[in-house]
């Protein structure tokens, strides 16, 4: 199956695209876009890969679903399009960034600037029906993104995985902690952030690790 995805990822995942589950997933997603409002826009489903090629990946942040409101999702977890109000979790991410590194939040919630520096902003499920969170779970996306994480885990060294919340931690439970740094905390949502996300210093810890392994730190 010919999938329109960034070249290095396409080469890496070529066998995945040939599997029966992926064909079934594509059929389901195509039908959903025809019959419902689905986010992100079709051309941005693989935006995380487009902005962060495999060879350039240094950090992986794992989310769950794309945002399901009008104009929010653009294929990067926790990120929203320019001129869109900040979702609550992103507000807390920015708060921790300021507490950790003293970086004032920008006036937008678009995290493309992270992606282009090697931060893969990967949702476990890459599409969702409008105003229906979880609507595309269990259809095959999780198998696909598990494969992505497996390739990163086995094929690269000295990555940093930021696993915020139990869902991300379960999804990343097989990551080799001798090859990579895994930073875990509760989710940055308002329901959980005060129980350990605030004060976890994920951004400085990430950069300290990258620098220690001779890699360029992220300009958060």
C-alpha positions in Angstrom: 0.0 0.0 0.0 1.4 3.4 -1.0 1.1 5.6 2.1 1.9 9.3 1.9 4.4 9.7 4.8 7.9 11.2 5.2 10.5 9.3 3.2 12.6 7.9 6.0 9.6 6.7 7.9 8.1 5.2 4.7 11.2 3.1 4.2 11.3 2.0 7.8 7.6 1.1 8.0 7.2 -0.4 4.5 6.4 -3.9 5.8 3.8 -2.5 8.3 1.8 -0.9 5.5 1.5 -4.3 3.8 -0.2 -6.0 6.8 -3.9 -6.9 6.7 -4.7 -4.8 9.9 -3.3 -1.7 8.2 -5.4 -2.2 5.0 -8.5 -2.6 7.3 -7.5 0.5 9.2 -7.2 2.6 6.0 -10.6 1.4 4.8 -12.1 2.4 8.1 -10.5 5.8 8.2 -11.4 6.6 4.6 -15.0 5.7 5.3 -15.0 7.9 8.4 -13.7 10.9 6.5 -16.5 10.4 3.9 -19.3 10.1 6.4 -18.3 12.2 9.5 -16.2 15.2 10.4 -12.8 13.7 11.4 -9.7 15.4 12.8 -7.0 16.2 12.0 -7.5 17.1 8.3 -6.5 14.1 6.1 -3.3 15.7 4.8 -2.1 16.1 8.4 -2.7 12.6 9.7 1.1 11.8 9.5 2.3 15.4 10.3 4.3 14.2 13.3 6.4 12.1 11.0 6.6 14.8 8.3 8.0 17.3 10.8 10.4 14.8 12.6 12.1 12.3 10.3 13.3 9.1 11.8 17.0 10.0 11.6 16.5 13.3 13.4 14.3 11.9 16.2 15.9 12.6 19.7 12.8 12.8 21.9 9.4 11.1 21.9 6.3 12.4 23.6 3.4 10.0 23.5 -0.2 11.3 23.6 -3.5 9.4 23.2 -6.1 10.9 20.8 -6.0 13.9 18.6 -8.0 16.9 19.9 -11.6 16.5 18.8 -12.7 20.1 18.5 -13.0 22.2 15.4 -9.6 23.5 14.2 -7.5 22.1 17.0 -5.7 19.0 15.9 -3.0 19.1 13.2 -1.2 15.8 13.7 1.1 16.6 16.7 0.2 15.4 20.2 -0.6 18.2 22.7 -0.3 20.8 19.9 -2.9 23.0 18.4 -3.0 25.2 15.3 -2.1 28.9 15.5 -4.8 31.2 16.8 -6.6 28.3 18.7 -7.1 28.7 22.4 -4.7 26.6 24.5 -6.3 23.3 25.8 -5.9 22.7 29.5 -3.1 20.1 29.3 -1.0 22.4 27.1 -1.5 25.3 29.5 0.0 23.0 32.2 2.8 21.9 29.9 3.7 25.6 29.4 3.5 26.2 33.1 6.0 23.4 33.8 8.2 24.6 31.0 8.4 28.1 32.7 8.9 26.6 36.1 11.6 24.2 34.8 13.6 26.4 32.4 12.2 29.9 32.9 10.8 30.0 29.4 7.8 32.2 29.0 4.9 30.6 27.1 4.6 31.8 23.4 1.3 33.3 22.3 0.3 30.2 20.4 0.0 26.5 21.1 1.7 25.2 17.9 4.5 22.9 18.9 5.9 22.4 15.4 9.1 24.2 16.5 9.7 21.2 18.9 9.1 18.7 16.1 11.5 20.2 13.7 14.2 19.9 16.3 13.7 16.1 16.7 10.8 15.8 19.1 8.3 13.2 17.8 4.9 14.3 19.0 3.2 10.9 18.6 -0.5 10.2 19.4 -1.3 6.6 19.9 -4.4 7.0 17.7 -3.9 9.3 14.7 -7.5 10.2 13.9 -10.7 10.9 15.8 -14.3 11.7 15.0 -15.5 15.3 15.9 -16.6 15.7 19.5 -16.2 12.0 20.1 -13.0 11.2 22.0 -11.8 7.6 21.7 -13.9 7.0 18.6 -11.1 5.6 16.5 -9.4 3.6 19.2 -9.1 -0.2 18.7 -9.2 0.1 14.9 -5.5 -0.5 14.3 -3.8 2.8 15.0 -2.4 1.5 18.3 -0.8 -1.4 16.5 0.8 0.9 14.0 2.1 3.3 16.6 3.4 0.4 18.8 5.4 -0.5 15.7 6.8 3.0 15.4 7.9 2.9 19.1 9.4 -0.6 18.6 11.5 0.7 15.7 12.7 3.6 17.7 13.5 1.5 20.7 15.5 -1.1 18.8 17.0 1.0 16.0 18.2 4.0 17.9 20.2 4.8 21.1 20.0 7.6 23.6 16.4 8.7 22.9 14.4 10.4 25.6 10.8 9.2 26.0 8.4 11.4 27.9 5.6 9.3 29.2 2.9 11.4 30.8 0.1 9.5 32.4 -0.7 5.8 32.7 -1.8 5.4 29.1 1.5 6.6 27.7 3.4 4.6 30.4 1.6 1.4 29.4 2.3 2.0 25.8 5.9 2.5 26.4 6.4 -0.2 29.0 8.7 -2.3 26.7 11.2 0.6 26.1 14.8 -0.5 26.9 15.8 1.8 29.8 19.4 0.8 29.3 19.5 2.3 25.8 17.2 5.2 26.4 16.0 7.7 29.1 12.4 7.2 30.1 10.9 10.1 32.1 7.5 9.3 33.7 5.0 11.4 35.5 1.3 11.8 35.8 -0.6 13.4 32.9 -0.5 17.2 32.6 -4.3 17.5 32.6 -5.9 19.7 35.3 -7.1 16.5 37.0 -3.6 15.1 37.6 -0.9 17.8 37.1 -0.7 18.7 40.7 0.0 15.1 41.7 3.5 15.0 40.1 3.6 16.6 36.7 4.4 20.0 38.2 7.9 19.9 39.5 8.9 16.8 37.4 11.3 19.0 35.3 11.0 16.9 32.1 12.5 19.6 29.8 15.7 20.2 31.7 16.2 16.5 32.4 15.8 15.8 28.7 18.4 18.4 27.7 20.8 17.3 30.4 20.6 13.8 29.0 21.0 14.9 25.4 24.0 17.1 26.2 25.6 14.2 28.2 25.4 12.0 25.1 26.8 14.6 22.8 23.5 15.7 21.2 22.1 19.1 20.6 19.6 20.1 23.3 16.1 21.1 22.4 15.3 24.8 22.3 12.0 24.4 24.1 
